[in-house]
Amino acid sequence: MTRILVTGAAGFIGYHLARRLSEQPDARLVLVDNFIRGEQDELYGQLCDKPNVEAYDIDLADPAAVAALPDDVDVIYHEAALNGTQNFYERPYEVLRCGTLPTFYLIDKYVRSGRLQRFVFAGTPESYASTVSRFDWEVPTDESVPLCVDDVFNERWSYAAAKIHGEILTVNACRQFDTAFSIVRYHNVYGPRMGDKHVVPDFLNRMKHGVAELYGHADTRAFLYVDDAVEATLRVGQSPATVGEVVNVGGQDEWTILELARRLMTLLGRDPEDIVKHPSPAGSVRRRAPSIEKLQKLTGFQARWSLDDGLMETIRFYVPELLPAAV
Ligand SMILES: NC(=O)c1ccc[n+]([C@@H]2O[C@H](COP(=O)([O-])OP(=O)(O)OC[C@H]3O[C@@H](n4cnc5c(N)ncnc54)[C@H](O)[C@@H]3O)[C@@H](O)[C@H]2O)c1
């Protein structure tokens, strides 16, 4: 039996990852979330009810709560963080608190004991967004890009700073205490149960209210469906080739947000020309796409979901009532 701790398990990626792991007959899961963002909904309830799952509603920024978690854990997927652009601006202290302290306390409890087989940390392209915009760094961007923060006085960078800190802490603590680690830098993962703040659910929500309004139509992203992101995460977390490595996890194709919205409209049987375009919100990252060569080379990962199939699953979750009758 392998005992696996997933933090942020009531969130988007953490939930899908934990659900997939719960299907492995030799896995026992320890799930943690404090619901600062994730939801205690029916799906999470069903996951927690599985016989090989134990769930904890604790704040990972509380050292006593982390110390009281089960001792015998073999692998950690550390997905907990407070993200979302609105939070960066409105709650930068909480963003920094949730982005830094849990990593320290998890390392204190599990990495220092020397028993852990792998510590997997969830990184982000926000950590290099300033390098791309300020120094014209190459896009698609590979893992060798320097991480930086454009302006310490702009709350926007609270999340990036916490995640840069998390990467440096993971590398140094795991090396010092001789524990295998991997860092996955997720790029624009989408799918069911991703909350309502990201571009796909936000656009679908607007359509539900009768207006196909789109913000940041000229920005580009490389989207990855959540089942593929889970597959990539597990490959990184389990392969010997990814020990001690930072690995981008994301889609291979760069799309404009307008192209993405047009596909959603087409899948919903609407006229893509009806989209009402608005510019990006201030501070938005204009272009973002990862190089996923390293992921493919080290793990053999290939995405299985096309953008249309992934978007259709997402539509079915959020707005099934908008689908044409024949679908
Ligand atoms: N979704 C993406 O495309 C993407 C992109 C880049 C990085 N990431 C990173 O990947 C990880 C998972 O992302 P996600 O989209 O699933 O995020 P999410 O917000 O859906 O999930 C994170 C979960 O962590 C929980 N959490 C936060 N602080 C906590 C604390 N102190 N104690 C206990 N639980 C806490 C939240 O309640 C939430 O349920 C995050 O670390 C995120 O920063 C995600």
PDBQT file of the ligand as one rigid body, heavy atoms in Angstrom, charges set to zero:
ROOT
HETATM    1  N1  LIG A 401      -5.317  25.390 -12.612  1.00  0.00    +0.000 N 
HETATM    2  C1  LIG A 401      -4.242  25.817 -13.264  1.00  0.00    +0.000 C 
HETATM    3  O1  LIG A 401      -4.254  25.931 -14.495  1.00  0.00    +0.000 OA
HETATM    4  C2  LIG A 401      -2.974  26.146 -12.514  1.00  0.00    +0.000 A 
HETATM    5  C3  LIG A 401      -1.987  26.891 -13.178  1.00  0.00    +0.000 A 
HETATM    6  C4  LIG A 401      -0.809  27.186 -12.492  1.00  0.00    +0.000 A 
HETATM    7  C5  LIG A 401      -0.611  26.716 -11.207  1.00  0.00    +0.000 A 
HETATM    8  N2  LIG A 401      -1.596  26.008 -10.576  1.00  0.00    +0.000 N 
HETATM    9  C6  LIG A 401      -1.345  25.558  -9.206  1.00  0.00    +0.000 C 
HETATM   10  O2  LIG A 401      -1.768  24.211  -9.093  1.00  0.00    +0.000 OA
HETATM   11  C7  LIG A 401      -2.368  23.997  -7.821  1.00  0.00    +0.000 C 
HETATM   12  C8  LIG A 401      -3.805  23.506  -8.008  1.00  0.00    +0.000 C 
HETATM   13  O3  LIG A 401      -4.516  24.499  -8.729  1.00  0.00    +0.000 OA
HETATM   14  P1  LIG A 401      -6.085  24.527  -8.789  1.00  0.00    +0.000 P 
HETATM   15  O4  LIG A 401      -6.473  25.193 -10.042  1.00  0.00    +0.000 OA
HETATM   16  O5  LIG A 401      -6.590  23.180  -8.476  1.00  0.00    +0.000 OA
HETATM   17  O6  LIG A 401      -6.403  25.528  -7.581  1.00  0.00    +0.000 OA
HETATM   18  P2  LIG A 401      -7.696  25.569  -6.615  1.00  0.00    +0.000 P 
HETATM   19  O7  LIG A 401      -7.786  26.933  -6.067  1.00  0.00    +0.000 OA
HETATM   20  O8  LIG A 401      -8.874  25.020  -7.330  1.00  0.00    +0.000 OA
HETATM   21  O9  LIG A 401      -7.297  24.551  -5.462  1.00  0.00    +0.000 OA
HETATM   22  C9  LIG A 401      -6.419  24.863  -4.419  1.00  0.00    +0.000 C 
HETATM   23  C10 LIG A 401      -7.044  24.355  -3.122  1.00  0.00    +0.000 C 
HETATM   24  O10 LIG A 401      -6.141  24.619  -2.043  1.00  0.00    +0.000 OA
HETATM   25  C11 LIG A 401      -6.937  24.911  -0.909  1.00  0.00    +0.000 C 
HETATM   26  N3  LIG A 401      -6.111  25.667   0.054  1.00  0.00    +0.000 N 
HETATM   27  C12 LIG A 401      -5.562  26.883  -0.120  1.00  0.00    +0.000 A 
HETATM   28  N4  LIG A 401      -4.916  27.272   0.985  1.00  0.00    +0.000 NA
HETATM   29  C13 LIG A 401      -5.039  26.264   1.882  1.00  0.00    +0.000 A 
HETATM   30  C14 LIG A 401      -4.608  26.081   3.217  1.00  0.00    +0.000 A 
HETATM   31  N5  LIG A 401      -3.902  27.031   3.850  1.00  0.00    +0.000 N 
HETATM   32  N6  LIG A 401      -4.923  24.929   3.856  1.00  0.00    +0.000 NA
HETATM   33  C15 LIG A 401      -5.647  23.961   3.224  1.00  0.00    +0.000 A 
HETATM   34  N7  LIG A 401      -6.096  24.086   1.955  1.00  0.00    +0.000 NA
HETATM   35  C16 LIG A 401      -5.808  25.239   1.293  1.00  0.00    +0.000 A 
HETATM   36  C17 LIG A 401      -8.108  25.725  -1.465  1.00  0.00    +0.000 C 
HETATM   37  O11 LIG A 401      -9.249  25.723  -0.612  1.00  0.00    +0.000 OA
HETATM   38  C18 LIG A 401      -8.372  25.020  -2.794  1.00  0.00    +0.000 C 
HETATM   39  O12 LIG A 401      -9.391  24.047  -2.652  1.00  0.00    +0.000 OA
HETATM   40  C19 LIG A 401      -2.285  25.315  -7.072  1.00  0.00    +0.000 C 
HETATM   41  O13 LIG A 401      -1.137  25.298  -6.256  1.00  0.00    +0.000 OA
HETATM   42  C20 LIG A 401      -2.141  26.330  -8.181  1.00  0.00    +0.000 C 
HETATM   43  O14 LIG A 401      -1.493  27.476  -7.714  1.00  0.00    +0.000 OA
HETATM   44  C21 LIG A 401      -2.776  25.716 -11.194  1.00  0.00    +0.000 A 
ENDROOT
TORSDOF 0
